[in-house]
Structure formats: structure tokens, C-alpha cells
Amino acid sequence: MVDGFRPALLQEALKIRSEYDCTPIAGGTDLMVQKARGFALKPDFEKPLLFIGHLPELHKIIIENNQIHIGAGALLTDLLNSKKIPAIFKEAIGLMASPPSRNLASIGGNICNASPAGDTLPYLYAVNATLVVMSAKGERTNPINEFITGPKQTALRRDELLTKIIIPNKIFDVNFYRKVGQRKGMSLTKAAFLGMADIENGKLTDIRITFGSVAPVIVRSWEIEKYIIGTPLREIKAAITEIQNQFEPLLRPIHDARSTAVYRKKVSLRLLEDFLKNISKEK
Ligand SMILES: Cc1cc2nc3c(=O)[nH]c(=O)nc-3n(C[C@H](O)[C@H](O)[C@H](O)COP(=O)(O)OP(=O)(O)OC[C@H]3O[C@@H](n4cnc5c(N)ncnc54)[C@H](O)[C@@H]3O)c2cc1C
């Protein structure tokens, strides 16, 4: 048997977290794979488990002050079924894993797993998601790009849980998401690209560009976005090569069983080009 705690309420979970060195487990779709030892063998958990996936406080999806508050335990299926979640975010979530896995997997687990291939992350970085973490002592907030500190590394402290993700309740004028995998469904990401933009009077007034799976963490450059904002749509096409050249050194993919580094970089820059070409066609 694996030792574990199954608190009924979030406050109880935080108290346990403050008293014991334990591993939170939500859906277990990452943890069970990482700790598996083989058929019929119990997984190799070094610490007692703290089951949090059932906690009601972590499942709410509400709109408050024009922001969407998503409980960290919200399942990928809950997000897909919610009318509050922007369509472009659902597009990314709908390509994750399979329906049975999405019925177990939580958004909080995807963030805390902090994989550069985590498929909720390109959107969450693009919208400057704020993460709320709680301990028995209180709560603090972190922008997602400060919470994730490296591959599989976060700023979560030993006594804390991620409880909520806050994103703006906003839809951009142009939305573009592509996940490149081995096949259309049930496929882990080789490279992911997300682009969103706002347009007014034939000019770009906002742009967000993020790349997944091509560096230790999601790639976003506020400097390059600032450089692009204000460009008239008719000038975008001519600026594509320059924008690709600016992003190129930021893309430092690895070569692994899923893909080669060369392919990852090439396809990512091509997707950037497609996105910019799409924008240039907007009226
Ligand atoms: C077959 C299969 C296919 C998959 N396909 C994809 C895919 O296409 N794209 C993708 O991005 N991922 C994929 N995954 C990975 C996984 O399903 C997701 O990352 C999922 O969102 C993890 O959520 P979970 O609730 O199962 O996390 P868990 O496994 O329960 O936890 C993951 C990590 O987060 C920590 N954690 C969880 N919740 C909290 C919290 N609230 N506070 C603090 N720490 C917490 C845990 O301690 C653990 O370290 C796949 C996995 C499988 C098995």
C-alpha cells in the first residue's frame, strides 16, 4: 500500500501539507507514469501522497471582475465543457491526451509538472496568467513565467498548493494555435505555437507569441512583441523574416526520441510565419 492522506477540505489539506513532507496528487496522470515500476508493481513514491483532486474548492470556474478564476483541480474535460473558457485555450486542451485521460488530468497538474511540452502553458504564458498558491499561513500570487523556473521546476514551496489560475476574460481578434505531434490525437508535443493579436484601424495594437517544447521553459519575448506592436497590417509580410530572425536565438530545442532539434526549430519558425501571414490577410 502507498501511504496517503485524503482530506475532505482544502484547509485540512493545507494543514497536512504544513505538517508532513508529502507529494500532492491530483489526477495522477503525470505522477503515476513518472513513478511507475512495471506491471503489477506498486509505484515508487518516496513520500506519502496528499490526494487533492477531489477537493471541491479546487474545481470552481468563475468569472470575477472580468477575470476567469480556474480552480487548480479543474479537469481538462471541465475546461472543455465550460462556456467561460476562451475557444483558443479549448483548442489546445482538446488536443491533449485522450478523453479518458482528460477526465482525470487537472490544469494544476499540467502547470506544476512544469514540462516545456505542457500544452496548457503556451496559452497561459500568452495571457500573463496569475497563479494563486496557498499554505496554512496564507496565500501569495505569482505570474506563471516566474512560477515555472525550469523544466520540472517551480517556485512552489514545500508547504504550498497551487489553488487557482487567473486569466483575463478576453478574446483576441486573431487566434492561432498549432500543436505538432506524431499524429492528430493522443500525441505528445514535438513543438507547439500560439499566436494572438488585436487589430485596430489596420494596425496591430497587441500581439502575443509563445512557443512550447523548444526551450527549457515556454518561450515568450515581451521585447519582440513590443517591436511588432504598431506595425500596419500591410507591412507585416515584409517584416516576417526580421521577426523570425529575432526569435531564432531564443529557440533552443533539444534532440530526443520525439523529434530532432533541427525539425523543432524549423517547424516553429514556419508556424510563426503562418501566423504572421494570417494576420496580414486581416482587414
Ligand atoms: C497517456 C497520456 C497522455 C498525455 N498527453 C498529454 C498531452 O498531450 N499534453 C500535455 O501537456 N500533457 C499530457 N500528459 C500529461 C498529463 O496528463 C498532464 O500534464 C496533466 O494535466 C497532469 O495533471 P494531473 O492532475 O494528472 O497531475 P498529477 O500527475 O496529479 O500531478 C503532476 C504534478 O503536479 C503536482 N501537482 C498537481 N496538482 C497540484 C497542485 N494543485 N498544487 C501543487 N502541486 C500539484 C504533483 O505533485 C505532480 O508533481 C499525458 C499523460 C498521459 C498519461
The ligand as an SDF file (V2000), in Angstrom:
LIG
                    3D

 53 58  0  0  0  0  0  0  0  0999 V2000
   -1.4230    8.9660  -21.9580 C   0  0  0  0  0  0  0  0  0  0  0  0
   -1.0330   10.3740  -21.5530 C   0  0  0  0  0  0  0  0  0  0  0  0
   -1.1090   11.3830  -22.4760 C   0  0  0  0  0  0  0  0  0  0  0  0
   -0.7630   12.7040  -22.1230 C   0  0  0  0  0  0  0  0  0  0  0  0
   -0.8580   13.6700  -23.0700 N   0  0  0  0  0  0  0  0  0  0  0  0
   -0.5340   14.9430  -22.7470 C   0  0  0  0  0  0  0  0  0  0  0  0
   -0.5970   15.9870  -23.7290 C   0  0  0  0  0  0  0  0  0  0  0  0
   -0.9860   15.7840  -24.8680 O   0  0  0  0  0  0  0  0  0  0  0  0
   -0.2200   17.2380  -23.3400 N   0  0  0  0  0  0  0  0  0  0  0  0
    0.2100   17.5240  -22.0780 C   0  0  0  0  0  0  0  0  0  0  0  0
    0.5260   18.6740  -21.7870 O   0  0  0  0  0  0  0  0  0  0  0  0
    0.2710   16.5580  -21.1310 N   0  0  0  0  0  0  0  0  0  0  0  0
   -0.0800   15.2930  -21.4290 C   0  0  0  0  0  0  0  0  0  0  0  0
    0.0090   14.2960  -20.4690 N   0  0  0  0  0  0  0  0  0  0  0  0
    0.4800   14.6410  -19.1390 C   0  0  0  0  0  0  0  0  0  0  0  0
   -0.6400   14.8770  -18.0990 C   0  0  0  0  0  0  0  0  0  0  0  0
   -1.8300   14.2200  -18.4240 O   0  0  0  0  0  0  0  0  0  0  0  0
   -0.9480   16.3860  -17.8850 C   0  0  0  0  0  0  0  0  0  0  0  0
    0.2340   17.0880  -17.5730 O   0  0  0  0  0  0  0  0  0  0  0  0
   -1.9990   16.6030  -16.7740 C   0  0  0  0  0  0  0  0  0  0  0  0
   -2.5720   17.8840  -16.8970 O   0  0  0  0  0  0  0  0  0  0  0  0
   -1.4490   16.3930  -15.3720 C   0  0  0  0  0  0  0  0  0  0  0  0
   -2.4910   16.6080  -14.4440 O   0  0  0  0  0  0  0  0  0  0  0  0
   -2.7230   15.6230  -13.2080 P   0  0  0  0  0  0  0  0  0  0  0  0
   -3.8430   16.1940  -12.4210 O   0  0  0  0  0  0  0  0  0  0  0  0
   -2.8890   14.2220  -13.6400 O   0  0  0  0  0  0  0  0  0  0  0  0
   -1.3230   15.7980  -12.4480 O   0  0  0  0  0  0  0  0  0  0  0  0
   -0.6300   14.8470  -11.3600 P   0  0  0  0  0  0  0  0  0  0  0  0
    0.0130   13.7080  -12.0500 O   0  0  0  0  0  0  0  0  0  0  0  0
   -1.5740   14.5480  -10.2620 O   0  0  0  0  0  0  0  0  0  0  0  0
    0.4780   15.8540  -10.8120 O   0  0  0  0  0  0  0  0  0  0  0  0
    1.5120   16.3440  -11.6410 C   0  0  0  0  0  0  0  0  0  0  0  0
    2.4890   17.1550  -10.7880 C   0  0  0  0  0  0  0  0  0  0  0  0
    1.8760   18.3110  -10.2570 O   0  0  0  0  0  0  0  0  0  0  0  0
    1.8430   18.3040   -8.8200 C   0  0  0  0  0  0  0  0  0  0  0  0
    0.5300   18.8770   -8.5020 N   0  0  0  0  0  0  0  0  0  0  0  0
   -0.6660   18.5490   -9.0550 C   0  0  0  0  0  0  0  0  0  0  0  0
   -1.6140   19.4030   -8.6240 N   0  0  0  0  0  0  0  0  0  0  0  0
   -1.0200   20.2630   -7.7610 C   0  0  0  0  0  0  0  0  0  0  0  0
   -1.4850   21.3800   -7.0050 C   0  0  0  0  0  0  0  0  0  0  0  0
   -2.7450   21.8070   -7.0680 N   0  0  0  0  0  0  0  0  0  0  0  0
   -0.6010   22.0470   -6.2120 N   0  0  0  0  0  0  0  0  0  0  0  0
    0.6940   21.6360   -6.1700 C   0  0  0  0  0  0  0  0  0  0  0  0
    1.2030   20.6090   -6.8810 N   0  0  0  0  0  0  0  0  0  0  0  0
    0.3530   19.9310   -7.6780 C   0  0  0  0  0  0  0  0  0  0  0  0
    2.0640   16.8670   -8.4130 C   0  0  0  0  0  0  0  0  0  0  0  0
    2.6980   16.7670   -7.1560 O   0  0  0  0  0  0  0  0  0  0  0  0
    2.9880   16.4000   -9.5570 C   0  0  0  0  0  0  0  0  0  0  0  0
    4.3110   16.8200   -9.3050 O   0  0  0  0  0  0  0  0  0  0  0  0
   -0.3410   12.9780  -20.8060 C   0  0  0  0  0  0  0  0  0  0  0  0
   -0.2640   11.9410  -19.8640 C   0  0  0  0  0  0  0  0  0  0  0  0
   -0.6080   10.6540  -20.2290 C   0  0  0  0  0  0  0  0  0  0  0  0
   -0.5300    9.5680  -19.1950 C   0  0  0  0  0  0  0  0  0  0  0  0
  1  2  1  0
  2  3  1  0
  2 52  2  0
  3  4  2  0
  4  5  1  0
  4 50  1  0
  5  6  2  0
  6  7  1  0
  6 13  1  0
  7  8  2  0
  7  9  1  0
  9 10  1  0
 10 11  2  0
 10 12  1  0
 12 13  2  0
 13 14  1  0
 14 15  1  0
 14 50  1  0
 15 16  1  0
 16 17  1  0
 16 18  1  0
 18 19  1  0
 18 20  1  0
 20 21  1  0
 20 22  1  0
 22 23  1  0
 23 24  1  0
 24 25  2  0
 24 26  1  0
 24 27  1  0
 27 28  1  0
 28 29  2  0
 28 30  1  0
 28 31  1  0
 31 32  1  0
 32 33  1  0
 33 34  1  0
 33 48  1  0
 34 35  1  0
 35 36  1  0
 35 46  1  0
 36 37  1  0
 36 45  1  0
 37 38  2  0
 38 39  1  0
 39 40  1  0
 39 45  2  0
 40 41  1  0
 40 42  2  0
 42 43  1  0
 43 44  2  0
 44 45  1  0
 46 47  1  0
 46 48  1  0
 48 49  1  0
 50 51  2  0
 51 52  1  0
 52 53  1  0
M  END
$$$$
